[in-house]
């Protein structure tokens, strides 16, 4: 449900009297796909987890930002200096 709130997933959720009755993920959003594409490479995901492991708690937004920075740093290695 939190991934739906952060716009990573779309879901159908039925709650009655504070009890979860039904929960179905209907699709992954653009943000969800973007996050998955960012961490798809095992090297990027491993480095992202390593950086995040130094923090006691972390949000999905921060994890996504770390992954984007790791990917950008990795890409910079392949861009020739002019």
N, C-alpha and C positions, 0 to 999 in steps of 0.2 A: 504494500500500500504506500510505503514511503517512496518507492521508486516511481509510482504513479504521481505522487505529489511533486516530485522533482522533474517530472516529464521525461522519464526514461522508459516507462512502460505505460500502456493503456490497459485497464482492467475493469472487470465487473466485480463489485464487492457488495455483498449483502450482509448487513449487521443488524441484529435485533437485540434490544436490551443489553447492549455492550458485549454481545457474543457474535463472533464471526460465524456465519452460516454457510456462506459460499464465497469462493474467491477464484476467479478465472483470469489469466492473462490473455488479453485479446490480441495485442500486437506490441511490437517494440517501436518506440517513437524515433524520430530523426536523431534526437539527442542520445538515445540508447544505442542506435546503430553507430553513431559517431564515436561514442565511448568504446564500443566493442572493436571498431576498426582501429582505434588508437592503440589498444592493448593486444591486438591480434598476434603480433610478432612476439614469440616467447622471450626474446632478449629484452624487449621493451617492457613486457609485463614483469619479468624478474627484477629489473632495475627499479621499476615503479614500486613493487612490493618492498624492495630493500630500502628505498627512501622512506616510504610510509611506515616501515617497521620502527623507525626512530621516534614516532609520535605515539602517545598513549591512546588517543582517539582521533578519528579522521572521518570527515564527511565524504559522501560520494562525489560531491562537487570538487572538493580539494583533491581527492584521488584522481579525478579526471584531469584536473589542472596539472598535477604532478606528471601524469602519463603524457600529456601534451608537451610538457617541457622536456621530458626524457626523449620523446620522439623527435622534437625539434633539434635537440642537442645531437642526437644520433645522425639526423639528416645533414647537419652542418659539417660533419666529418667528410661527406662526399661532395661538398660544393667546393670547387677549386678556388683558391685565393687569387684575386686578380690584382 
